[in-house]
Amino acid sequence: MKERIDYEKILRSSPTVTIKELKECYPVIRRLLRRLQKRLKLSDDEVYNLQLAVGEICANAIEHGNKCAPDKSVHVSYAFHQHRLIFQVEDEGEGFNPEDLPDPTKPENLLKKRGRGIFLACSLVDEIIFQDKGRRVILVKKLTQSSSPA
C-alpha cells in the first residue's frame, strides 16, 4: 500500500512568505526558488517548472481568490521532504470548486485568452491538492535523486 504523506503536518512549521500584490508574485517566487536551487541542487528545469506552477497558483490566488484586495494577502509556505519539494499557496478569498473550471483543451476554449493557469500548473508538478474550497493549494514536485539538502 502506498504511504500517504501528511503534507499539512510537514508544512505546519515551514517558512512562509506573504505576497500582497500581483506584481510581486513571480519575483518573490523566483528569488525563493533561486535560494532553494543552491541549497537543494535543483536543476534549471526544476526551478523553471516550479516557478511557473507556483507563480501561476499565486497569481490566481491574488487575482481571483483575493480579488486584488489591498487588505488581503497570499501566504506561500514551502518544505523539502523525502525528495519532494512541497509548496502551499493560501489566499483569503471565498474559494472555488476546481471541478467547475472549464477544460482549456476543449475546442470552444482553445482561443480564449485566459483559463490555462491551473491546467499548466497541474502539468508541471507531480501532485496538486485543492483544500478549503480551493483557498489552499498544495503543489508537490518529486525531485531528481541528485537533489538534496546541502
Sine and cosine of phi, psi and omega as CSV:
sin_phi,cos_phi,sin_psi,cos_psi,sin_omega,cos_omega
0.00,0.00,0.67,-0.75,-0.02,-1.00
-0.95,0.31,0.73,-0.68,0.00,-1.00
-0.94,0.33,0.74,-0.67,0.05,-1.00
-1.00,-0.02,0.87,-0.50,0.00,-1.00
-1.00,0.00,0.76,-0.65,0.00,-1.00
-1.00,0.05,1.00,0.06,-0.05,-1.00
-0.89,0.45,-0.60,0.80,0.00,-1.00
-0.87,0.49,-0.67,0.74,0.02,-1.00
-0.90,0.43,-0.68,0.73,0.01,-1.00
-0.88,0.47,-0.66,0.75,-0.07,-1.00
-0.98,0.18,-0.27,0.96,-0.10,-0.99
-0.80,0.60,-0.67,0.74,-0.05,-1.00
-0.93,-0.36,0.36,0.93,-0.05,-1.00
-1.00,0.05,0.32,-0.95,0.05,-1.00
-0.88,0.47,0.52,-0.85,0.00,-1.00
-0.71,-0.71,0.66,-0.75,0.16,-0.99
-0.92,-0.39,0.56,-0.83,-0.01,-1.00
-0.93,-0.36,0.73,-0.68,-0.02,-1.00
-0.81,-0.59,0.75,-0.66,-0.05,-1.00
-0.95,-0.31,-0.51,0.86,-0.12,-0.99
-0.86,-0.51,0.52,-0.85,0.00,-1.00
-0.83,0.56,-0.66,0.75,-0.05,-1.00
-0.92,0.39,-0.27,0.96,0.03,-1.00
-1.00,0.10,-0.38,0.92,-0.16,-0.99
-0.77,0.64,-0.91,0.41,-0.11,-0.99
-0.92,0.40,-0.67,0.74,0.04,-1.00
-0.88,0.47,-0.64,0.77,0.00,-1.00
-0.92,0.40,-0.72,0.70,0.01,-1.00
-0.90,0.44,-0.66,0.76,0.01,-1.00
-0.87,0.48,-0.73,0.68,0.02,-1.00
-0.89,0.46,-0.68,0.73,0.01,-1.00
-0.87,0.49,-0.72,0.69,-0.03,-1.00
-0.94,0.35,-0.52,0.85,0.07,-1.00
-0.90,0.43,-0.65,0.76,0.06,-1.00
-0.91,0.42,-0.70,0.72,0.02,-1.00
-0.92,0.40,-0.54,0.84,0.01,-1.00
-0.86,0.51,-0.70,0.71,0.00,-1.00
-0.92,0.39,-0.71,0.70,-0.07,-1.00
-0.94,0.35,-0.64,0.77,-0.08,-1.00
-0.98,-0.20,0.00,1.00,-0.03,-1.00
0.85,0.53,0.73,0.69,0.02,-1.00
-0.96,0.29,0.57,-0.82,0.09,-1.00
-0.96,0.27,0.32,-0.95,0.06,-1.00
-0.88,0.48,-0.60,0.80,0.02,-1.00
-0.90,0.43,-0.68,0.74,0.02,-1.00
-0.88,0.47,-0.69,0.73,0.01,-1.00
-0.90,0.44,-0.72,0.70,-0.02,-1.00
-0.88,0.48,-0.74,0.67,-0.01,-1.00
-0.89,0.45,-0.68,0.73,0.02,-1.00
-0.92,0.38,-0.62,0.79,0.04,-1.00
-0.87,0.50,-0.69,0.72,0.03,-1.00
-0.91,0.41,-0.74,0.67,-0.08,-1.00
-0.91,0.41,-0.80,0.60,-0.04,-1.00
-0.93,0.37,-0.64,0.77,0.02,-1.00
-0.88,0.48,-0.66,0.76,0.00,-1.00
-0.92,0.39,-0.69,0.73,0.03,-1.00
-0.91,0.41,-0.63,0.78,0.04,-1.00
-0.90,0.44,-0.72,0.69,0.01,-1.00
-0.88,0.48,-0.66,0.75,0.05,-1.00
-0.89,0.46,-0.65,0.76,-0.01,-1.00
-0.88,0.47,-0.66,0.75,0.01,-1.00
-0.95,0.31,-0.75,0.66,-0.10,-1.00
-0.96,0.28,-0.77,0.64,-0.10,-1.00
-1.00,-0.08,-0.62,0.78,0.00,-1.00
-0.96,0.30,-0.86,0.52,-0.05,-1.00
-1.00,0.04,-0.09,1.00,-0.01,-1.00
0.80,0.59,0.56,0.83,0.01,-1.00
0.85,0.53,0.40,0.92,0.01,-1.00
-0.92,0.40,0.80,-0.60,-0.05,-1.00
-0.92,0.40,-0.31,0.95,-0.01,-1.00
-1.00,-0.05,0.06,1.00,0.00,-1.00
-0.91,-0.42,0.46,-0.89,-0.02,-1.00
-0.78,-0.62,0.29,-0.96,0.16,-0.99
-0.90,-0.43,0.70,-0.71,-0.04,-1.00
-0.92,-0.40,0.82,-0.57,-0.02,-1.00
-0.91,-0.41,0.90,-0.43,0.04,-1.00
-0.95,-0.32,0.41,-0.91,-0.02,-1.00
-0.49,-0.87,0.47,-0.88,0.01,-1.00
-0.42,-0.91,0.39,-0.92,0.09,-1.00
-0.91,-0.41,0.78,-0.62,-0.04,-1.00
-0.46,-0.89,0.83,-0.56,0.06,-1.00
0.73,0.68,0.83,0.55,0.01,-1.00
0.85,0.52,0.49,0.87,0.07,-1.00
-0.80,-0.59,0.68,-0.73,0.16,-0.99
-0.98,-0.21,0.82,-0.57,-0.12,-0.99
-0.89,-0.46,0.77,-0.64,0.07,-1.00
-0.85,-0.52,0.58,-0.82,0.13,-0.99
-0.80,-0.60,0.79,-0.61,0.03,-1.00
-0.89,-0.45,0.85,-0.53,-0.07,-1.00
-0.78,-0.63,0.78,-0.63,0.04,-1.00
-0.94,-0.34,0.04,-1.00,-0.03,-1.00
-0.92,-0.39,0.41,0.91,-0.04,-1.00
-1.00,0.04,-0.27,-0.96,-0.06,-1.00
-1.00,0.04,-0.24,0.97,-0.01,-1.00
1.00,-0.01,0.03,-1.00,0.00,-1.00
-0.33,-0.94,0.21,-0.98,0.06,-1.00
-0.97,-0.26,0.94,-0.35,-0.03,-1.00
-0.86,0.50,-0.39,0.92,0.03,-1.00
-0.93,0.38,-0.36,0.93,-0.02,-1.00
-1.00,0.10,-0.10,0.99,-0.03,-1.00
-0.94,0.34,0.69,-0.73,0.04,-1.00
-0.93,0.37,0.54,-0.84,0.02,-1.00
-0.97,0.23,0.91,-0.42,-0.05,-1.00
-0.95,0.32,-0.13,0.99,0.01,-1.00
-1.00,-0.05,-0.11,0.99,0.04,-1.00
-0.96,0.29,0.56,-0.83,-0.06,-1.00
-0.78,0.62,-0.65,0.76,-0.04,-1.00
-0.94,0.34,-0.22,0.98,-0.01,-1.00
-0.94,-0.33,-0.09,1.00,-0.10,-0.99
-0.87,0.48,-0.60,0.80,-0.07,-1.00
-1.00,-0.08,0.01,1.00,0.03,-1.00
-0.93,0.36,0.59,-0.81,-0.05,-1.00
-0.98,0.21,-0.27,0.96,-0.07,-1.00
-0.75,-0.67,0.13,-0.99,0.13,-0.99
0.98,-0.19,0.31,0.95,-0.02,-1.00
-0.90,-0.43,-0.05,1.00,-0.13,-0.99
-0.88,0.47,-0.77,0.63,-0.02,-1.00
-0.93,0.36,-0.62,0.78,0.07,-1.00
-0.85,0.53,-0.71,0.70,0.02,-1.00
-0.89,0.46,-0.75,0.66,0.00,-1.00
-0.85,0.53,-0.69,0.73,0.00,-1.00
-0.87,0.49,-0.56,0.83,-0.03,-1.00
-0.98,0.20,-0.24,0.97,-0.08,-1.00
-0.98,-0.21,-0.19,0.98,0.02,-1.00
-0.86,-0.51,0.22,-0.97,-0.03,-1.00
-1.00,0.09,-0.43,0.90,-0.03,-1.00
-0.47,-0.88,0.65,-0.76,0.10,-1.00
-0.70,-0.71,0.75,-0.66,-0.09,-1.00
-0.81,-0.59,0.81,-0.58,0.06,-1.00
-0.99,-0.16,0.79,-0.61,0.00,-1.00
-0.76,-0.65,0.24,-0.97,0.09,-1.00
0.77,0.63,0.79,0.61,0.00,-1.00
0.85,0.53,0.56,0.83,0.03,-1.00
0.99,0.12,0.01,1.00,0.02,-1.00
-0.97,0.24,-0.33,0.94,0.02,-1.00
-0.81,-0.59,0.81,-0.59,0.00,-1.00
-0.83,-0.56,0.79,-0.61,0.06,-1.00
-0.95,-0.31,0.78,-0.62,0.03,-1.00
-0.90,-0.43,0.73,-0.68,-0.04,-1.00
-0.82,-0.58,0.80,-0.60,0.05,-1.00
-0.85,-0.53,0.87,-0.48,0.10,-0.99
-0.97,0.24,0.78,-0.63,-0.07,-1.00
-0.99,-0.11,0.32,-0.95,0.05,-1.00
-0.89,0.45,0.42,-0.91,-0.05,-1.00
-0.88,0.48,-0.39,0.92,0.01,-1.00
-0.97,0.25,-0.27,0.96,0.03,-1.00
-0.98,0.18,0.81,-0.59,0.05,-1.00
-0.25,-0.97,0.39,-0.92,0.00,-1.00
-0.87,0.49,0.67,-0.74,0.03,-1.00
-0.99,0.12,0.00,0.00,0.00,0.00
